């Protein structure tokens, strides 16, 4: 069984890389997937997650980009659907 860590993101380009690093260090398990839902961010949040994923191929990071801001609850539900 794989543990899924769900992270809703909205305009978090300034902090998402640091959060992803902390999650990886804290969990330390290869059987973990990190699901990031970009909830229509207007900044570079998705680009930062993509760059992080390329730099750390040992970590399974799935990015789901929503076309507009639907709210945190919707982002979490979307992440659960993809877990």
DSSP file (Angstrom, degrees, kcal/mol; ACC not computed):
  #  RESIDUE AA STRUCTURE BP1 BP2  ACC     N-H-->O    O-->H-N    N-H-->O    O-->H-N    TCO  KAPPA ALPHA  PHI   PSI    X-CA   Y-CA   Z-CA
    1    1 A X              0   0    0      0, 0.0     2,-0.4     0, 0.0    30,-0.1   0.000 360.0 360.0 360.0 141.2    0.0    0.0    0.0
    2    2 A X        -     0   0    0     30,-0.0     2,-0.4     2,-0.0    30,-0.2  -0.853 360.0-132.1-104.5 134.2    1.3    3.5   -0.8
    3    3 A X  E     -a   32   0A   0     28,-1.4    30,-2.8    -2,-0.4     2,-0.5  -0.716  21.4-152.3 -81.8 130.4    0.9    6.4    1.5
    4    4 A X  E     -a   33   0A   0     -2,-0.4     2,-0.6    28,-0.2    30,-0.2  -0.923   6.0-161.2-108.9 126.8   -0.5    9.5   -0.3
    5    5 A X  E     -a   34   0A   0     28,-2.9    30,-3.1    -2,-0.5     2,-0.5  -0.938  13.3-153.8-106.2 121.3    0.4   13.0    1.0
    6    6 A X  E     -a   35   0A   0     -2,-0.6     2,-0.5    28,-0.2    30,-0.2  -0.834  14.0-178.9-103.7 127.6   -2.1   15.6   -0.3
    7    7 A X  E     -a   36   0A   0     28,-3.0    30,-2.3    -2,-0.5     2,-0.3  -0.923  11.9-158.8-130.3 106.7   -1.0   19.2   -0.7
    8    8 A X  E     -a   37   0A   0     -2,-0.5     2,-0.4    28,-0.2    30,-0.2  -0.680  18.2-166.1 -80.3 138.8   -3.5   21.8   -1.9
    9    9 A X  E     +a   38   0A   0     28,-3.0    30,-3.2    -2,-0.3     2,-0.3  -0.986  20.6 170.0-132.3 133.7   -1.6   24.9   -3.3
   10   10 A X  S    S-     0   0    0     -2,-0.4    28,-0.1    28,-0.2    30,-0.1  -0.877  80.2 -24.9-142.4 110.9   -2.7   28.4   -4.2
   11   11 A X  S    S+     0   0    0     -2,-0.3     3,-0.2     1,-0.1    33,-0.0   0.939  90.0 136.7  53.0  54.6   -0.1   31.0   -5.0
   12   12 A X    >>  +     0   0    0      1,-0.1     4,-2.5     2,-0.1     3,-1.7  -0.026  14.4 125.7-118.2  27.9    2.6   29.2   -2.9
   13   13 A X  T 34 S+     0   0    0      1,-0.3     4,-0.4     2,-0.2    -1,-0.1   0.832  73.8  57.1 -56.9 -32.1    5.6   29.5   -5.3
   14   14 A X  T 34 S+     0   0    0     -3,-0.2    -1,-0.3     1,-0.2     4,-0.1   0.673 123.1  19.4 -73.5 -17.7    7.6   31.1   -2.5
   15   15 A X  T <> S+     0   0    0     -3,-1.7     4,-2.1     2,-0.1    -2,-0.2   0.561  95.5  88.7-130.7 -11.6    7.1   28.2   -0.1
   16   16 A X  H  X S+     0   0    0     -4,-2.5     4,-2.7     1,-0.2     5,-0.2   0.865  88.6  53.6 -66.5 -36.2    6.1   25.0   -1.9
   17   17 A X  H  > S+     0   0    0     -4,-0.4     4,-2.2    -5,-0.2    -1,-0.2   0.932 110.0  47.9 -63.2 -44.0    9.7   23.8   -2.6
   18   18 A X  H  > S+     0   0    0      1,-0.2     4,-2.2     2,-0.2    -1,-0.2   0.911 112.1  50.3 -61.6 -42.6   10.6   24.1    1.1
   19   19 A X  H  X S+     0   0    0     -4,-2.1     4,-2.4     2,-0.2    -2,-0.2   0.926 109.4  50.4 -62.6 -45.2    7.4   22.2    2.1
   20   20 A X  H  X S+     0   0    0     -4,-2.7     4,-2.2     1,-0.2    -1,-0.2   0.904 109.8  50.9 -61.5 -41.1    8.2   19.4   -0.4
   21   21 A X  H  X S+     0   0    0     -4,-2.2     4,-2.4     1,-0.2    -1,-0.2   0.920 110.8  48.8 -61.3 -43.4   11.7   19.1    0.9
   22   22 A X  H  X S+     0   0    0     -4,-2.2     4,-2.7     1,-0.2    -2,-0.2   0.885 109.6  52.0 -65.3 -38.8   10.4   18.9    4.5
   23   23 A X  H  X S+     0   0    0     -4,-2.4     4,-2.5     2,-0.2     5,-0.4   0.931 111.1  47.5 -62.2 -45.2    7.8   16.3    3.6
   24   24 A X  H  X S+     0   0    0     -4,-2.2     4,-2.3     1,-0.2    -2,-0.2   0.926 115.2  44.2 -64.2 -45.5   10.5   14.1    1.9
   25   25 A X  H  < S+     0   0    0     -4,-2.4    -1,-0.2     1,-0.2    -2,-0.2   0.911 115.6  48.9 -64.6 -42.4   12.9   14.3    4.8
   26   26 A X  H  < S+     0   0    0     -4,-2.7    -2,-0.2    -5,-0.2    -1,-0.2   0.867 120.8  33.4 -67.8 -37.7   10.1   13.8    7.4
   27   27 A X  H  < S-     0   0    0     -4,-2.5    -2,-0.2    -5,-0.2    -3,-0.2   0.928  74.7-177.5 -86.8 -50.5    8.6   10.7    5.7
   28   28 A X     <  +     0   0    0     -4,-2.3     2,-0.4    -5,-0.4    -3,-0.1   0.697  36.5 128.3  62.7  20.8   11.7    9.2    4.2
   29   29 A X    >   -     0   0    0     -5,-0.1     3,-0.8     1,-0.1    -1,-0.2  -0.913  54.0-151.8-112.0 133.6    9.8    6.4    2.6
   30   30 A X  T 3  S+     0   0    0     -2,-0.4    30,-0.2     1,-0.2    -1,-0.1   0.700  93.8  67.0 -73.1 -17.6   10.1    5.4   -1.1
   31   31 A X  T 3  S+     0   0    0     28,-0.1   -28,-1.4   -30,-0.1     2,-0.4   0.037  80.7 106.0 -92.5  28.7    6.5    4.1   -1.2
   32   32 A X  E <   -a    3   0A   0     -3,-0.8    28,-0.8   -30,-0.2     2,-0.4  -0.878  52.4-160.1-108.5 138.0    5.1    7.6   -0.6
   33   33 A X  E     -ab   4  60A   0    -30,-2.8   -28,-2.9    -2,-0.4     2,-0.6  -0.947   6.5-151.2-114.0 141.6    3.4    9.6   -3.3
   34   34 A X  E     -ab   5  61A   0     26,-3.0    28,-3.1    -2,-0.4     2,-0.6  -0.953   9.1-164.0-112.1 118.9    2.9   13.4   -3.0
   35   35 A X  E     -ab   6  62A   0    -30,-3.1   -28,-3.0    -2,-0.6     2,-0.5  -0.912   5.2-170.8-107.8 115.3   -0.1   14.8   -4.7
   36   36 A X  E     -ab   7  63A   0     26,-3.1    28,-2.9    -2,-0.6     2,-0.7  -0.919   5.4-162.5-107.7 123.9    0.0   18.5   -5.2
   37   37 A X  E     -ab   8  64A   0    -30,-2.3   -28,-3.0    -2,-0.5     2,-0.9  -0.922   7.6-153.4-107.9 112.3   -3.2   20.2   -6.5
   38   38 A X  E     -ab   9  65A   0     26,-2.8    28,-3.0    -2,-0.7     2,-1.7  -0.762   9.6-153.1 -84.0 110.9   -2.5   23.7   -7.9
   39   39 A X  E     - b   0  66A   0    -30,-3.2    32,-0.2    -2,-0.9    -1,-0.1  -0.389  62.9 -62.2 -89.0  59.1   -5.8   25.4   -7.4
   40   40 A X  S    S-     0   0    0     -2,-1.7    29,-0.3    26,-0.6    -1,-0.2   0.827  74.3-170.6  72.2  32.6   -5.6   27.9  -10.2
   41   41 A X        -     0   0    0    -32,-0.3    -1,-0.1    27,-0.1     5,-0.1  -0.194  21.4-154.2 -57.5 146.7   -2.5   29.8   -8.9
   42   42 A X  S    S+     0   0    0      3,-0.0    -1,-0.1     2,-0.0     2,-0.1   0.467  76.7  63.5 -99.0  -5.9   -1.6   33.0  -10.6
   43   43 A X  S    S-     0   0    0      0, 0.0     3,-0.3     0, 0.0     4,-0.1  -0.107 108.4 -79.8 -99.9-157.8    2.1   32.7   -9.6
   44   44 A X  S  > S+     0   0    0      1,-0.2     4,-2.3     2,-0.1     5,-0.2  -0.003  81.3 125.3 -98.0  27.8    4.6   30.1  -10.6
   45   45 A X  H  > S+     0   0    0      1,-0.2     4,-2.1     2,-0.2    -1,-0.2   0.919  75.5  47.0 -54.0 -49.0    3.5   27.4   -8.1
   46   46 A X  H  > S+     0   0    0     -3,-0.3     4,-2.6     1,-0.2    -1,-0.2   0.902 111.1  51.8 -63.1 -41.1    3.1   24.7  -10.7
   47   47 A X  H  > S+     0   0    0      1,-0.2     4,-2.4     2,-0.2    -1,-0.2   0.878 108.7  51.1 -63.8 -37.4    6.4   25.5  -12.4
   48   48 A X  H  X S+     0   0    0     -4,-2.3     4,-2.3     2,-0.2    -1,-0.2   0.911 111.0  48.0 -66.0 -41.9    8.2   25.2   -9.0
   49   49 A X  H  X S+     0   0    0     -4,-2.1     4,-2.5    -5,-0.2    -2,-0.2   0.918 111.9  49.8 -64.9 -42.9    6.6   21.8   -8.4
   50   50 A X  H  X S+     0   0    0     -4,-2.6     4,-2.1     1,-0.2    -2,-0.2   0.922 111.6  48.1 -61.4 -44.3    7.5   20.6  -11.8
   51   51 A X  H  X S+     0   0    0     -4,-2.4     4,-2.0     2,-0.2    -1,-0.2   0.902 111.7  50.2 -63.6 -40.9   11.1   21.7  -11.4
   52   52 A X  H  X S+     0   0    0     -4,-2.3     4,-1.8     1,-0.2    -2,-0.2   0.920 109.5  51.4 -61.9 -44.3   11.3   20.0   -7.9
   53   53 A X  H  < S+     0   0    0     -4,-2.5     6,-0.2     1,-0.2    -2,-0.2   0.888 110.8  47.7 -62.7 -40.1    9.9   16.8   -9.4
   54   54 A X  H  < S+     0   0    0     -4,-2.1     3,-0.5     1,-0.2    -1,-0.2   0.873 112.8  49.0 -67.5 -36.8   12.5   16.8  -12.2
   55   55 A X  H  < S+     0   0    0     -4,-2.0     2,-0.3     1,-0.3    -2,-0.2   0.764 119.0  39.0 -73.8 -25.7   15.3   17.5   -9.7
   56   56 A X    ><  +     0   0    0     -4,-1.8     3,-1.8    -5,-0.2    -1,-0.3  -0.613  63.0 161.3-125.2  70.0   14.1   14.7   -7.3
   57   57 A X  T 3   +     0   0    0     -3,-0.5    -1,-0.1    -2,-0.3    -2,-0.1   0.675  69.4  72.4 -66.8 -14.8   13.0   11.8   -9.6
   58   58 A X  T 3  S+     0   0    0     -3,-0.1     2,-0.5     2,-0.1    -1,-0.3   0.646  90.0  70.5 -73.0 -13.0   13.3    9.4   -6.6
   59   59 A X  S <  S-     0   0    0     -3,-1.8     2,-1.1    -6,-0.2    -3,-0.1  -0.898  84.0-132.1-107.9 131.3   10.1   11.0   -5.2
   60   60 A X  E     +b   33   0A   0    -28,-0.8   -26,-3.0    -2,-0.5     2,-0.5  -0.710  34.4 173.2 -84.6 102.9    6.8   10.4   -6.8
   61   61 A X  E     -b   34   0A   0     -2,-1.1     2,-0.5   -28,-0.2   -26,-0.2  -0.954  12.7-166.1-113.4 120.7    5.3   13.8   -7.1
   62   62 A X  E     -b   35   0A   0    -28,-3.1   -26,-3.1    -2,-0.5     2,-0.5  -0.927   4.7-159.2-107.7 125.9    2.0   14.1   -9.0
   63   63 A X  E     -b   36   0A   0     -2,-0.5     2,-0.5   -28,-0.2   -26,-0.2  -0.910   6.7-172.2-107.1 126.8    0.9   17.6  -10.0
   64   64 A X  E     -b   37   0A   0    -28,-2.9   -26,-2.8    -2,-0.5     2,-0.6  -0.980   9.8-157.1-117.0 122.3   -2.7   18.3  -10.8
   65   65 A X  E     -b   38   0A   0     -2,-0.5     2,-0.3   -28,-0.2   -26,-0.2  -0.882   1.0-155.9-105.3 119.8   -3.4   21.8  -12.2
   66   66 A X  E     -b   39   0A   0    -28,-3.0   -26,-0.6    -2,-0.6   -25,-0.1  -0.732  19.6-130.7 -90.0 142.7   -7.0   23.1  -11.9
   67   67 A X  S    S+     0   0    0     -2,-0.3     2,-0.3   -28,-0.1    -1,-0.1   0.714  84.3  10.0 -69.8 -20.3   -7.9   25.8  -14.4
   68   68 A X  S    S-     0   0    0      0, 0.0     2,-0.7     0, 0.0   -27,-0.1  -0.943  93.3 -78.6-150.3 170.8   -9.2   28.2  -11.9
   69   69 A X        +     0   0    0    -29,-0.3   -29,-0.1    -2,-0.3     3,-0.1  -0.645  46.4 162.7 -79.4 111.1   -9.4   28.8   -8.1
   70   70 A X        -     0   0    0     -2,-0.7     4,-0.3     1,-0.2    -1,-0.2   0.514  53.4 -99.1-104.8  -9.6  -12.1   26.5   -6.7
   71   71 A X     >  -     0   0    0    -32,-0.2     4,-2.1     1,-0.1    -1,-0.2  -0.171  34.9 -77.1 106.6 158.4  -11.1   26.7   -3.0
   72   72 A X  H  > S+     0   0    0      1,-0.2     4,-2.6     2,-0.2     5,-0.2   0.882 124.6  55.0 -60.1 -43.2   -9.1   24.5   -0.6
   73   73 A X  H  > S+     0   0    0      1,-0.2     4,-2.3     2,-0.2    -1,-0.2   0.913 109.8  46.4 -59.0 -44.3  -11.9   22.0   -0.1
   74   74 A X  H  > S+     0   0    0     -4,-0.3     4,-2.5     2,-0.2    -1,-0.2   0.895 110.9  53.0 -64.8 -40.6  -12.3   21.3   -3.8
   75   75 A X  H  X S+     0   0    0     -4,-2.1     4,-2.2     2,-0.2    -2,-0.2   0.906 109.9  48.2 -61.9 -41.6   -8.5   21.0   -4.1
   76   76 A X  H  X S+     0   0    0     -4,-2.6     4,-2.5     2,-0.2    -2,-0.2   0.920 110.8  50.2 -65.8 -43.3   -8.4   18.4   -1.3
   77   77 A X  H  X S+     0   0    0     -4,-2.3     4,-2.1     1,-0.2    -2,-0.2   0.905 110.1  51.3 -60.8 -40.3  -11.3   16.4   -2.9
   78   78 A X  H  X S+     0   0    0     -4,-2.5     4,-1.2     1,-0.2    -1,-0.2   0.916 109.7  49.7 -62.0 -43.2   -9.5   16.5   -6.2
   79   79 A X  H >X S+     0   0    0     -4,-2.2     4,-0.6     1,-0.2     3,-0.5   0.910 108.9  52.0 -62.3 -42.6   -6.3   15.1   -4.6
   80   80 A X  H >< S+     0   0    0     -4,-2.5     3,-1.0     1,-0.2    -1,-0.2   0.894 105.4  55.6 -61.2 -40.2   -8.3   12.4   -2.8
   81   81 A X  H 3< S+     0   0    0     -4,-2.1    -1,-0.2     1,-0.2    -2,-0.2   0.810 111.9  43.8 -62.0 -29.1   -9.8   11.3   -6.2
   82   82 A X  H <<        0   0    0     -4,-1.2    -1,-0.2    -3,-0.5    -2,-0.2   0.461 360.0 360.0 -96.1  -2.2   -6.3   10.9   -7.6
   83   83 A X    <<        0   0    0     -3,-1.0    -1,-0.2    -4,-0.6    -2,-0.1   0.477 360.0 360.0 -76.7 360.0   -4.8    9.1   -4.6
